[in-house]
Amino acid sequence: MNLTNISRVLGPVGYFLILFLFKPEGLSPAGVAVLAATFWIALWWITDVTHIAVTALLPIVLFPLTDAISLSDTTNAYGHKYIFLYMGGFFLAIAIEKWNLHKRIALNIIAIVGASVSRIVLGFMLATAFMSMWISNTATSVMMLPIGLAIIKQLKDHPDTEENENEIFGKMIMLAIAYSASIGGIATLFGTPPNLVFAGVIKELYGVEISFAKWLGIGLPISLTLLALSWYYLTRIAFKIKMQEFPGGKEEILRLRSKLGKMKRGEVIVSIVFLLQRPY
């Protein structure tokens, strides 16, 4: 019997055991019911018993049955405005990736920043952070990874490059993408799901509406500060590389940019949608 089959049975069994046998002091029956449902849902998500979307619908059945939350309140949560806001971010990310708009944005930023080793790292961090402000951190990292690998390969193939310097540069680029994807998500309200969760909780508990502009006013300076500190740490403290100028780096960046050609109709439309999206 494999783990999936065990979890398929353990989920509902654990749910009923917690529901009827777990009676901690200070926790209401409704709280116990929510805890039991959380156990079932989390277990099925972790072990991938069924499609993640199917498991996500379990609260619609479990919460009303135990009077933990009414059916209307439960289903209303699925239609919360922040859910649709984040869904819009995913749709936008799919369109940007389909038309290679992310490559054009990233390569232009990197080309403007410069072609020395430290500047290329900075360019990657700025490009990744900018993309992560509007789409999910994970999607941004996946989009930027092929560009980073192409630049790393260019350095590896150059005859004047020492092997250890190529390895160090590769680590710098990969960490730069990872760090800046997370840092960029701090800057905007929908840069990462925890931002939306926080805004929703504050609105629900205290009646305070956090607009896009209010979040940006606090999140952007923090994001820029962390980005600068991370860049300094990667290029000056964590990794020390003798090579200052990237041999053939500028040419490779320009080659990748020219390979994209002129903006296609779909890319123009996605760009317009990207620029005209109405944050609030």
N, C-alpha and C positions, 0 to 999 in steps of 0.2 A: 504494500500500500504506500503510494508516494505522498509527498508533502501536500500536494494540491488536493488529493482526496481526503486526507486527514483534516485539512483546513476547511474543506467544504462541509464536513460534519461538525468540526469543533466550533465553527462560527455560530450557528444557531444554538448548539448545546451550551456553549459558554454564555450566550445571550440569556437563555432561560435560567441558568444557574445564578448568574449575577442578579437577574431581575427578581427571583424569588428567595434566594438564600443570602444575598449580600445586604446587610442592614446596618450600615455605619451610623454612628451617632451624629446628628446634625445634618444629614443628607436626606432630603425629602424623597418620597417615592418617585416623583417626576425626575429628580436628579439621578436616582438609581437607574431609571428607565433610559435616560440619555447616556449614562455610562455604559450600560449593557449594549445599547445600539452602537456606540462608539467602538467597543471591543469587536463586535461582529464586523462592522464596516472596515475598521483598520486591519483586521486579520485578513480579510478577503482582498483588500488592496495590496497588502504586503506580499501575500503568497500568490496573487494573480489567479484567483480561483475562476473568475469570469471577467468579462470586459469591465474596465474601470468605470465606464459610464453606467453600466447596469448596477454595479455595487453602489454608485452614488445616488441611485434612486431609492434605495432601501429606506431612508428616513421618511419618505412619503407614506410608506406602509407602517413602519414601526412606531413612529412618534404618535400618530393619531390613535392607534390601537391601545396604547398605554396611557393616553391622556397627558403625555409629556408636553406635547405642543399640538395645537389644533391643526387640522388638515389645511385650512386656509393660510395660517401663518407659515406652515412648513413649505407649501407650494409657492407662497409669495417670495420666500427667500431665494428660490431658484430664478425668479424674475427680477431680482434686485438690480438697480441701475448699474452698480459696479460690476456685476457679472457680465452685463452686455458691453460695458466699457472695455473690460479685459478681453472679451471675445473679439471686439473690434480690433484690438491690438494684434491678436493672433491672425485675423483675416488680413490685416495690413502687412504683417510679417510674411505671410505666404505669397502675397502679391509682389512684395519687394524682392523676395528671393527668386520668384519665377522669372522676373524681368531683369535680374542682375543689377538692380538699382543699388543694392548694398555695396557691390564691388566698385561701382562708379563713385559713390560717396566716399568710401574708404580710401581708394587709390588717389582721389583728388586731395583729400586731407593729408595723406602721407606725402604726396608730391609737394604740397605747399610747405609742410613743416621742414623738410630737408632730407638729405640722403646719408648723413653720418650715422654711425651705429646708434648713438644715444637719441638722435632725432628720429630715426626710423622707429625705435621703440616708443618714443613719445607720440609719433604719428599714429601708430597702431592703437595706443591707449586712448587718444582723443577720438579716433574713428569708432572704436568699439564702444566707448562711453556714450558717444553721441547716439549711436544706433540703439544702445540699451535704454536710453531715455524714453524711447517710443515703443519698443517691442521687448519681449521677454529676454531675460539674461541668457537663458539656455539657447534660444533661437539665435541671439546675437553671436554667441560663442561659436555655434555651428557654422554660421555664415562667414565669420572672420577666419576660421581655421584654415580653409583652403588657400586663402590669400597669404596667411602667415607661412604655410608650408612651401609655397612657391618662392617666397623671399629667402627662406632658409636654404632651399635647394640651390638657389642662385649663388649663395655664399659657399655652399659645400662644393659646387662644381668649379669654383674659381681656383686656378692653380696656385695663387699666392696665399691662400688661406690655410692656416694651421688647423689640424683636426680638432684640437681642444677648443679653439676659438669658435669654430662652427657649432660645437656642442653647447658652449656657454651661450652663444647668441640664440640658439634654438630654445634653450630653457627660458631665456629672457623674454622672447616673443610669446611663448606659450603662457607663461605666468602673467605677462602684460595683458594678454587677451582675457584671461580668467579674472584677474583682479579688476580690470576696468569694466568688464561686463557687470560685475556686482556693484561697483561704485557708481556707474552711470545710472543704474536702476534706482538709486536714492534720489536723483534729481527731480523726477516728475511723479505725479500722483499715480500713474499707471505704469511706471517703470518696472515694478515688480509686485506680485500679489500681496505681500505683507503691508504695503503702503495703502492699498485699497481696504484691506481688512481693518487696519488702524483707523482710517477715515470713517468707515462704517460704524465701528464701535464707538468712536467719539460722538458721532451724530446720534446714535441710538441712546447712549447713556447720558450725554450732556447737552444734546441739542445744538452742538457746534458744527457748522458746515465748513469743511475745509475745501476751498476751491482750488482749482489748478494753479492759479496765480499765487495764492497763499503758500501752497506747498513748494512751488518753484522758488519763491523768495527765500525759503529756509533751506530747501534741499540742494539747490544748485551751488551755493557757496560751499556747503559741506562736501559735495561731490567733487568740486574743483580742488578743494584743499587736500582731500584724500588722494585724488589723482596725482597731484604734484608730489605729495609725500611718497606715494608708491613708486612713481617714476624715479625719484631720487634714490630710494632704497634699492630698486632693481639695478640701476645703472652705476651707482656709486658705492654701495655697501654690500649687497648680496652677491653680485657678480662683478669681477674686475676683468676687463678685457683690454689688451694692449692696442688692438686695432681701433683706430678712431674713424677712419673713412671706410665706408662699405664699398668694396671693389665691385663695380658694375651694378650697384644697388639702384641708383637713379635710373639707369638704362632699363633695368628690369621692371621697375615701377611704371615707367613710361610705356614700355612694351605691353605690359598687362592692361594699361589704360587704353592704349590705341587698339588693342585686340577687341575691346568692347564695341568699337566703331561708334557711329552716330546713335543718338537716342532713338529707340524705336517708339512706335505709336503707343504701345502698351506701357512702356517705361515712362513716357510723358504723362499719360493719364494717371498712373500710380503716383508720380511725383506731385501732380496737382492735388490729388486726394490727400497725400501726405502733408502738403503745405496748408491745405484748407480744412484739415480736421479741426473740429471745434472742441478744445478742452474746456473744462469748467471747474 
